C-alpha cells in the first residue's frame, strides 16, 4: 500500500504506484513488475499516464473524458486517434470500487483522523488484515 498526500490528486501518484507493482508468480521466482492491463477511471486519462503504460507494454483500460474527446475532435486530423477502450473489461473495475467501500466503512480511515501518515497507513493495513480474516 502506498500512501500519498491527503489533499493531492490520484493521477500524480500513478507512476509511483506502477513502480511499486509486484505480481508474485505461482511457480516461484522473481515477481512480475508488468501487469497485463491497468484499469482506471477518467481521472487517470492523461497523456503522461497513457504513454507510461504504452512504454511498458501494458494494456490501458481507461475511458476518455468528454472534454478530451471534444478537444481531440476540434483539432481535426491533428488531434490524433481515439484511445483504445475495452468497455467489457472495464466492467470489472467495480470490484476495486467495492473494496474501497469496505475500507471506508471504518470511520477512522474514511475521515482520516490521524495526523501522521505512518499511523494512518498502519490503520489501513490493520483493517486490510481484518477484512482478510473475515473472508
Backbone as CSV, one residue per row, in Angstrom:
resi,resn,N_x,N_y,N_z,CA_x,CA_y,CA_z,C_x,C_y,C_z
1,UNK,0.842,-1.174,0.000,0.000,0.000,0.000,0.885,1.234,0.000
2,UNK,0.525,2.155,-0.851,1.266,3.406,-0.954,0.341,4.525,-0.521
3,UNK,0.839,5.386,0.307,0.046,6.474,0.844,0.558,7.786,0.277
4,UNK,-0.352,8.546,-0.319,0.013,9.845,-0.872,-0.547,10.958,-0.007
5,UNK,-0.313,12.202,-0.389,-0.847,13.321,0.387,-2.375,13.345,0.329
6,UNK,-2.993,13.672,1.448,-4.447,13.669,1.525,-5.099,14.693,0.614
7,UNK,-4.448,15.825,0.388,-5.023,16.874,-0.443,-4.644,16.717,-1.911
8,UNK,-3.754,15.777,-2.224,-3.299,15.595,-3.600,-4.239,14.725,-4.414
9,UNK,-4.138,14.831,-5.711,-4.941,14.014,-6.597,-4.356,12.617,-6.752
10,UNK,-5.116,11.749,-7.375,-4.675,10.370,-7.582,-3.725,10.238,-8.762
11,UNK,-3.951,11.011,-9.804,-3.171,10.855,-11.022,-1.672,11.121,-10.853
12,UNK,-1.238,12.113,-10.072,0.206,12.294,-9.901,0.890,11.116,-9.198
13,UNK,0.149,10.312,-8.458,0.712,9.149,-7.773,0.791,7.921,-8.681
14,UNK,0.229,8.005,-9.872,0.161,6.848,-10.759,1.528,6.254,-11.088
15,UNK,2.535,7.048,-11.470,3.851,6.444,-11.751,4.474,5.773,-10.523
16,UNK,4.239,6.340,-9.347,4.774,5.753,-8.118,4.136,4.392,-7.858
17,UNK,2.824,4.319,-8.049,2.119,3.054,-7.858,2.591,2.020,-8.878
18,UNK,2.769,2.439,-10.117,3.201,1.486,-11.153,4.608,0.960,-10.866
19,UNK,5.467,1.788,-10.289,6.810,1.321,-9.933,6.783,0.327,-8.780
20,UNK,5.739,0.389,-7.950,5.653,-0.483,-6.779,4.918,-1.794,-7.062
21,UNK,4.364,-1.958,-8.261,3.593,-3.167,-8.568,4.509,-4.380,-8.598
22,UNK,4.115,-5.402,-7.840,4.817,-6.685,-7.842,3.761,-7.784,-7.865
23,UNK,3.709,-8.555,-8.947,2.754,-9.646,-9.078,3.524,-10.945,-8.872
24,UNK,3.288,-11.652,-7.733,4.051,-12.874,-7.476,3.695,-13.974,-8.470
25,UNK,4.680,-14.769,-8.806,4.464,-15.900,-9.707,4.085,-17.117,-8.885
26,UNK,3.136,-17.900,-9.406,2.694,-19.097,-8.693,3.786,-20.156,-8.636
27,UNK,4.630,-20.192,-9.655,5.674,-21.214,-9.721,6.951,-20.786,-9.001
28,UNK,6.928,-19.640,-8.360,8.125,-19.131,-7.700,8.933,-18.262,-8.648
29,UNK,10.024,-17.780,-8.166,10.868,-16.921,-8.988,10.586,-15.458,-8.744
30,UNK,11.193,-14.643,-9.585,11.076,-13.198,-9.438,9.655,-12.739,-9.765
31,UNK,9.137,-11.809,-8.972,7.783,-11.290,-9.185,7.725,-10.472,-10.461
32,UNK,6.576,-10.523,-11.127,6.359,-9.716,-12.320,6.151,-8.266,-11.928
33,UNK,6.692,-7.366,-12.703,6.502,-5.941,-12.449,5.632,-5.295,-13.526
34,UNK,5.117,-6.113,-14.415,4.299,-5.588,-15.516,2.984,-6.363,-15.571
35,UNK,1.889,-5.757,-15.101,0.594,-6.434,-15.194,0.120,-6.498,-16.641
36,UNK,-0.867,-7.342,-16.892,-1.410,-7.467,-18.250,-2.178,-6.214,-18.663
37,UNK,-2.949,-5.661,-17.729,-3.759,-4.475,-18.026,-3.899,-3.623,-16.770
38,UNK,-4.176,-2.344,-16.981,-4.437,-1.416,-15.881,-5.786,-0.763,-16.143
39,UNK,-6.682,-0.861,-15.138,-7.987,-0.215,-15.234,-8.003,1.002,-14.328
40,UNK,-8.597,2.064,-14.798,-8.709,3.281,-14.004,-9.892,4.096,-14.462
41,UNK,-10.311,5.033,-13.639,-11.416,5.893,-14.049,-10.897,7.056,-14.894
42,UNK,-11.792,7.957,-15.248,-11.434,9.045,-16.166,-10.378,9.988,-15.611
43,UNK,-10.195,10.003,-14.296,-9.185,10.880,-13.696,-7.769,10.475,-14.112
44,UNK,-7.577,9.223,-14.487,-6.253,8.729,-14.868,-5.993,8.868,-16.373
45,UNK,-6.925,9.444,-17.103,-6.772,9.582,-18.549,-5.946,10.810,-18.877
46,UNK,-4.633,10.651,-18.813,-3.750,11.749,-19.210,-2.732,11.204,-20.202
47,UNK,-2.162,12.090,-20.957,-1.174,11.689,-21.949,0.032,11.035,-21.273
48,UNK,0.437,11.566,-20.113,1.596,11.016,-19.401,1.331,9.598,-18.912
49,UNK,0.154,9.361,-18.330,-0.170,8.016,-17.845,-0.280,7.019,-18.991
50,UNK,-0.912,7.440,-20.075,-1.052,6.531,-21.216,0.303,6.217,-21.862
51,UNK,1.174,7.199,-21.958,2.487,6.936,-22.560,3.341,6.066,-21.639
52,UNK,3.204,6.223,-20.327,3.913,5.354,-19.386,3.497,3.902,-19.578
53,UNK,2.197,3.672,-19.676,1.711,2.310,-19.870,2.091,1.764,-21.245
54,UNK,2.009,2.601,-22.261,2.371,2.158,-23.614,3.848,1.789,-23.673
55,UNK,4.689,2.569,-22.999,6.122,2.294,-22.985,6.466,0.989,-22.294
56,UNK,5.654,0.600,-21.326,5.892,-0.663,-20.619,5.135,-1.828,-21.230
57,UNK,4.364,-1.580,-22.289,3.640,-2.650,-22.969,2.449,-3.166,-22.181
58,UNK,1.781,-2.272,-21.455,0.637,-2.652,-20.631,-0.637,-2.147,-21.293
59,UNK,-1.655,-3.011,-21.348,-2.930,-2.638,-21.940,-3.612,-1.610,-21.038
60,UNK,-4.121,-0.538,-21.628,-4.780,0.534,-20.888,-6.285,0.402,-21.019
61,UNK,-6.978,0.319,-19.883,-8.439,0.272,-19.877,-8.918,1.477,-19.067
62,UNK,-8.792,2.648,-19.677,-9.173,3.910,-19.043,-10.040,4.682,-20.036
63,UNK,-11.282,5.029,-19.658,-12.126,5.788,-20.589,-11.603,7.207,-20.771
64,UNK,-11.955,7.779,-21.890,-11.526,9.143,-22.202,-12.627,10.116,-21.791
65,UNK,-12.310,11.140,-20.999,-13.335,12.116,-20.600,-13.883,12.887,-21.795
66,UNK,-15.111,13.378,-21.645,-15.769,14.063,-22.760,-15.024,15.332,-23.178
67,UNK,-14.365,16.032,-22.234,-13.645,17.241,-22.635,-12.428,16.891,-23.497
68,UNK,-11.760,15.764,-23.215,-10.625,15.343,-24.051,-11.101,14.886,-25.422
69,UNK,-12.256,14.239,-25.464,-12.822,13.815,-26.751,-13.140,15.043,-27.598
70,UNK,-13.786,16.048,-27.005,-14.120,17.278,-27.732,-12.885,18.010,-28.206
71,UNK,-11.852,18.074,-27.353,-10.616,18.750,-27.723,-9.951,18.045,-28.905
72,UNK,-9.937,16.710,-28.870,-9.329,15.936,-29.955,-10.091,16.149,-31.253
73,UNK,-11.417,16.195,-31.176,-12.235,16.386,-32.380,-12.075,17.792,-32.952
74,UNK,-11.939,18.792,-32.074,-11.741,20.167,-32.559,-10.429,20.317,-33.310
75,UNK,-9.434,19.543,-32.925,-8.137,19.639,-33.597,-8.143,18.940,-34.958
76,UNK,-9.194,18.183,-35.227,-9.310,17.530,-36.531,-8.297,16.411,-36.685
77,UNK,-7.651,16.350,-37.849,-6.693,15.273,-38.119,-5.448,15.386,-37.238
78,UNK,-5.162,16.586,-36.719,-4.005,16.752,-35.832,-4.304,16.296,-34.403
79,UNK,-5.570,15.999,-34.113,-5.972,15.612,-32.767,-5.596,14.194,-32.400
80,UNK,-5.245,13.401,-33.383,-4.853,12.023,-33.097,-6.030,11.064,-33.145
81,UNK,-5.707,9.820,-32.931,-6.726,8.785,-32.968,-7.429,8.681,-31.614
82,UNK,-8.659,8.179,-31.611,-9.328,7.919,-30.331,-8.580,6.827,-29.567
83,UNK,-8.664,6.865,-28.245,-7.963,5.871,-27.447,-8.673,4.523,-27.546
84,UNK,-7.903,3.453,-27.409,-8.493,2.122,-27.332,-9.158,1.976,-25.981
85,UNK,-10.387,1.501,-25.967,-11.100,1.329,-24.711,-11.945,0.074,-24.800
86,UNK,-11.694,-0.874,-23.906,-12.436,-2.129,-23.854,-13.506,-2.011,-22.774
87,UNK,-14.724,-1.723,-23.193,-15.814,-1.496,-22.239,-16.147,-2.756,-21.455
88,UNK,-15.991,-3.909,-22.057,-16.306,-5.174,-21.369,-15.321,-5.434,-20.221
89,UNK,-14.051,-5.186,-20.449,-13.053,-5.359,-19.392,-13.251,-4.318,-18.303
90,UNK,-13.660,-3.121,-18.674,-13.849,-2.024,-17.723,-14.943,-2.336,-16.702
91,UNK,-15.871,-3.207,-17.056,-16.951,-3.565,-16.138,-16.418,-4.245,-14.881
92,UNK,-15.218,-4.828,-14.941,-14.630,-5.475,-13.779,-14.053,-4.503,-12.770
93,UNK,-14.015,-3.234,-13.090,-13.442,-2.231,-12.191,-14.284,-2.034,-10.935
94,UNK,-15.549,-2.422,-10.974,-16.393,-2.234,-9.792,-15.914,-3.089,-8.619
95,UNK,-15.140,-4.123,-8.877,-14.563,-4.928,-7.799,-13.630,-4.071,-6.949
96,UNK,-12.841,-3.245,-7.595,-11.928,-2.356,-6.880,-12.718,-1.319,-6.094
97,UNK,-13.743,-0.760,-6.698,-14.559,0.244,-6.011,-15.242,-0.353,-4.787
98,UNK,-15.695,-1.600,-4.884,-16.329,-2.248,-3.729,-15.324,-2.468,-2.610
99,UNK,-14.075,-2.760,-2.948,-13.074,-2.949,-1.895,-12.755,-1.619,-1.204
100,UNK,-12.736,-0.508,-1.949,-12.571,0.801,-1.316,-13.747,1.087,-0.389
101,UNK,-14.930,0.660,-0.790,-16.109,0.857,0.038,-15.975,0.121,1.371
102,UNK,-15.385,-1.065,1.353,-15.148,-1.805,2.600,-14.248,-1.008,3.545
103,UNK,-13.189,-0.426,3.007,-12.268,0.342,3.838,-12.937,1.589,4.416
104,UNK,-13.785,2.224,3.628,-14.398,3.472,4.080,-15.502,3.248,5.109
105,UNK,-15.850,1.976,5.380,-16.818,1.704,6.437,-16.192,1.879,7.817
106,UNK,-14.893,1.884,7.882,-14.208,2.142,9.152,-14.013,3.652,9.254
107,UNK,-14.633,4.272,10.231,-14.679,5.718,10.317,-13.297,6.368,10.411
108,UNK,-12.373,5.718,11.088,-11.028,6.273,11.221,-10.310,6.402,9.887
109,UNK,-10.616,5.504,8.963,-9.993,5.570,7.633,-10.741,6.565,6.753
110,UNK,-12.061,6.534,6.814,-12.864,7.395,5.944,-12.631,8.878,6.225
111,UNK,-12.446,9.238,7.503,-12.294,10.652,7.839,-10.851,11.065,8.061
112,UNK,-9.960,10.118,8.161,-8.535,10.340,8.361,-8.251,11.264,9.544
113,UNK,-8.532,10.731,10.713,-8.260,11.470,11.946,-6.772,11.544,12.250
114,UNK,-6.002,10.569,11.810,-4.575,10.511,12.137,-3.821,11.653,11.479
115,UNK,-2.950,12.269,12.238,-2.136,13.357,11.693,-0.934,12.823,10.920
116,UNK,-0.337,11.755,11.432,0.860,11.205,10.797,0.485,10.169,9.742
117,UNK,1.164,10.225,8.610,0.915,9.265,7.539,1.247,7.844,7.994
118,UNK,2.245,7.700,8.845,2.651,6.385,9.331,1.523,5.706,10.111
119,UNK,0.860,6.440,10.987,-0.221,5.833,11.763,-1.460,5.596,10.908
120,UNK,-1.716,6.466,9.938,-2.851,6.248,9.029,-2.625,4.988,8.197
121,UNK,-1.417,4.827,7.681,-1.097,3.630,6.894,-1.215,2.374,7.755
122,UNK,-0.791,2.457,9.004,-0.914,1.317,9.910,-2.380,0.946,10.102
123,UNK,-3.244,1.933,10.211,-4.676,1.663,10.328,-5.238,0.997,9.088
124,UNK,-4.801,1.442,7.915,-5.262,0.834,6.657,-4.794,-0.614,6.574
125,UNK,-3.544,-0.877,6.935,-3.023,-2.244,6.898,-3.763,-3.115,7.916
126,UNK,-4.012,-2.580,9.108,-4.734,-3.317,10.131,-6.129,-3.690,9.656
127,UNK,-6.813,-2.740,9.043,-8.159,-3.039,8.566,-8.127,-4.008,7.379
128,UNK,-7.077,-3.964,6.561,-6.942,-4.944,5.479,-6.821,-6.355,6.056
129,UNK,-6.094,-6.490,7.147,-5.965,-7.799,7.802,-7.323,-8.244,8.359
130,UNK,-8.065,-7.314,8.954,-9.389,-7.639,9.481,-10.313,-8.111,8.364
131,UNK,-10.302,-7.414,7.240,-11.142,-7.813,6.088,-10.728,-9.199,5.604
132,UNK,-9.428,-9.431,5.516,-8.919,-10.728,5.054,-9.346,-11.845,6.016
133,UNK,-9.279,-11.604,7.317,-9.663,-12.626,8.298,-11.161,-12.920,8.258
134,UNK,-11.954,-11.929,7.926,-13.406,-12.139,7.829,-13.797,-12.967,6.610
135,UNK,-12.956,-12.989,5.605,-13.261,-13.731,4.377,-13.230,-15.183,4.668
